[in-house]
Amino acid sequence: MPRSLKKGPFVDPSLIKKIQNTKPDSREVIKTWKRACTITPEMIGFTFGVYNGKSFISVKVSEEMVGHRLGEFSPTTKFSRHGGRMQRELEAKEAAKETAKIEEVKQVETKPAAKK
């Protein structure tokens, strides 16, 4: 649910101060725990270190990000692939097919060279 228009976007005042004290496109990373802050046009070009609960993830703000939240670009959970034994078996079969194709191509390339 979006925030009310009469309230305006949430931007932490301490984060605005940090932005004003640094120059855009500098290598300095602005560390923040404020994942709920809305990205505003003033933030374009800055690099933020957004905390995800374990570490700070660098987020370089561009024009397309305006209106989104800082937390959207710093995932808090790590995705572990779906499936289990069946998925591994399927992946092993695909890998075997690819290695067979590669070996077949190598054999075709070496045969003409042997005739010369």
C-alpha positions in Angstrom: 0.0 0.0 0.0 1.5 3.3 -1.0 2.1 6.2 1.4 -0.5 9.0 1.5 0.2 11.8 -1.0 -0.5 14.5 1.6 2.3 13.0 3.8 4.8 12.8 1.0 7.7 10.3 0.6 9.7 9.3 3.7 13.3 10.4 3.6 15.2 10.4 6.8 16.6 13.9 7.8 20.0 12.4 8.8 20.4 10.8 5.4 19.7 14.1 3.7 22.4 15.7 5.8 24.9 13.0 4.8 24.0 13.6 1.1 24.5 17.4 1.4 28.0 16.8 3.0 29.2 14.6 0.2 29.6 15.1 -3.6 27.8 12.9 -6.1 29.8 10.4 -8.1 32.4 10.3 -5.3 33.7 6.9 -4.2 32.6 7.5 -0.7 29.8 5.1 0.4 27.1 6.5 2.6 26.2 3.8 5.2 22.6 3.6 6.2 20.2 1.4 8.1 17.2 3.3 6.7 15.8 0.7 4.3 12.4 2.4 4.2 13.8 5.7 2.8 12.3 6.6 -0.6 14.9 7.4 -3.3 14.6 11.0 -4.4 16.2 12.8 -7.4 18.8 14.4 -5.1 20.2 11.0 -4.4 21.1 10.2 -8.0 24.8 9.5 -8.4 25.4 8.6 -4.8 26.5 5.2 -3.5 24.7 3.9 -0.4 25.7 1.0 1.8 22.3 -0.4 2.7 22.2 -2.8 5.7 20.5 -6.1 5.0 20.7 -7.5 8.6 24.2 -9.0 8.1 26.3 -6.6 5.9 26.1 -3.4 3.9 25.3 -3.9 0.3 26.4 -1.2 -2.1 23.6 0.5 -4.1 24.5 3.0 -6.8 21.5 5.2 -7.3 20.4 5.9 -10.9 17.4 7.7 -12.4 15.4 4.5 -12.8 15.4 4.0 -9.0 13.7 7.2 -8.1 10.5 6.5 -6.2 11.6 3.1 -5.0 12.8 2.3 -1.5 16.5 1.7 -0.6 15.6 -1.7 0.9 14.3 -3.0 -2.5 17.9 -3.1 -3.8 19.4 -4.8 -0.8 17.9 -8.3 -0.4 17.7 -9.7 3.1 17.5 -13.4 2.3 19.7 -15.6 0.2 18.0 -17.6 -2.4 18.8 -21.3 -2.3 17.7 -23.1 -5.5 14.5 -25.1 -5.7 14.4 -28.9 -5.9 16.6 -31.4 -4.3 17.8 -34.8 -5.6 15.6 -34.6 -8.7 16.9 -31.2 -9.6 20.5 -32.3 -9.2 19.9 -35.4 -11.4 18.4 -33.2 -14.2 21.3 -30.8 -14.0 23.8 -33.7 -14.2 22.1 -35.1 -17.3 22.2 -31.6 -19.0 25.9 -31.3 -18.1 26.6 -34.7 -19.5 24.8 -33.8 -22.8 26.9 -30.7 -23.1 30.2 -32.4 -22.5 29.2 -35.0 -25.1 28.5 -32.3 -27.7 31.9 -30.6 -26.9 33.8 -33.9 -27.4 31.9 -34.5 -30.6 32.9 -31.1 -31.9 36.5 -31.7 -30.9 36.6 -35.0 -32.8 35.2 -33.3 -35.9 37.8 -30.6 -35.7 40.7 -33.0 -35.3 39.7 -35.4 -38.2 40.3 -32.8 -41.1 43.6 -31.8 -39.5 44.8 -35.5 -39.5 44.2 -35.8 -43.3 46.6 -33.1 -44.2 
